[in-house]
Amino acid sequence: NWTMEEFIGKEIKRIKEICGPTGRVIGAVSGGVDSTVAAKLMHEAIGDRFHAIMVDNGVLRLNEGQTVYERLNKDLGVNLTLVDASELFLSRLEGVEDPEQKRRIIGNTFINVFEEEALKIEALAEMEAEKGGDRKGKIEWLLQGTLYPDVIESISFKGPSATIKTHHNVGGLLKDMKLKLIEPLRELFKDEVRALGRLLSIPTHLVQRHPFPGPGLAIRILGPVTREQVKILQKADSIYIEEIRNAGLYDQISQAFAVLLPVKAVGVMGDKRTCEQVIALRAVQSEDFMTADWFVFPAPVLRKISSRITNEVEGINRVTYDISSKPPATVEWL
Ligand code: XMP
C-alpha cells in the first residue's frame, strides 16, 4: 500500500544509494514507454552519470531515432547517445526472409553495437575521471526496464531468440563488462509505469505509446528487407498512425501498424495498368496481447487512410485491412 509519489521518492533514494557518489549506469532506450520512464527516473536520481543509448537499427519507424533523441535529450534532459547503425543492420539482413533469422540478426547486432558504444562511453568517462585521480569513470550498472509481469512469467515470443523482447539478451554485457542489473520498474505493472511517467512530467503522448517490437519493421516486411522496402513501409505506417491520431482513436487501440506484402497486385493509373505492392493495416484491442480483437474503424477513417497511402506512397496501389483476431492469428504477421 504505497502511493506513486512515495514510490518515486523511495526508488530515487535507493538508486542513489546503490550507485554511490560516483557510480555510472548505462541503459538502452527505444522510445517506448518502459525505457523512457526508466531513463527519466535514473536521470532524476543520478543525472548525467546515467548514460542512455538509442540504437538506430535501420528498421525503426519514420524519423524515430531523431524524434526520440529530441524528446529524451532535449525535452527530458536525459544524457543520450543516438547511434546510427542502420548500414550495419541492413547489410546483415540482406537477403534474409526467415523471420526468426531476422530476429536473431537484429538481436545479436544490437548487442554488438550497444557494447561497443558502452565501451566508448566508459573510455571517455575514465579519461575525464583520471584528471580527478579516481575511478569515477567506471560503468557498474546496466539499466533494464523490466516490469512485474516480466518477472513473474518470462513472456516468451515466437522462436528461441525472441526473448530479445526489450533487448533483454544482455548476458554478454553482464559478463564481459562485469555489469550488475538495475531494474527500477520491476515491482510495477504497465498502468503504474504510465502513472509514474506522468508524475515524472513525461508528456502523455509518450506514456500512452503503443508497443513496438524490437525487430521493428523487419518483421513487418514479408520478404527480404531492403532500404527501399523500409522506406515504403515507414511512409505508409506514418500516414496510418497520423490519421489514427487525427481521428482521436489512438488511445482506444492497443497496437496499430502497417505491414508490407511483397506481392504484385494489379492496379490502374490513368489508362495504364500498374503492378505494385500491397499494404495491410492492423489494429487490435487487447488486455495483455495474449488474445486480441481487431479494431472496428469508422469507415470514413479507413477510406481516408487508404486513399492517402495509395496516393502518397510510391510503389503501393492497394490497401487491405486485417480482420483477424488472436487466436488463431497473432498480432504480428511474422
Ligand atoms: P504476437 O504477434 O505474438 O505479438 O501476437 C504479441 C505482442 O508481442 C510483440 N512482439 C514482439 N516484440 N520482439 C518484440 O520485442 C519480437 O520479436 C516480437 N514479436 C511480437 C507484438 O508487437 C505484440 O505487441
Residues whose N, C-alpha, C, O or C-beta is under 5 A from the ligand:
A	BS01	XMP	F157 A162 K165 T166 P211 F212 P213 G214 P215 F289 T330 V331 E332
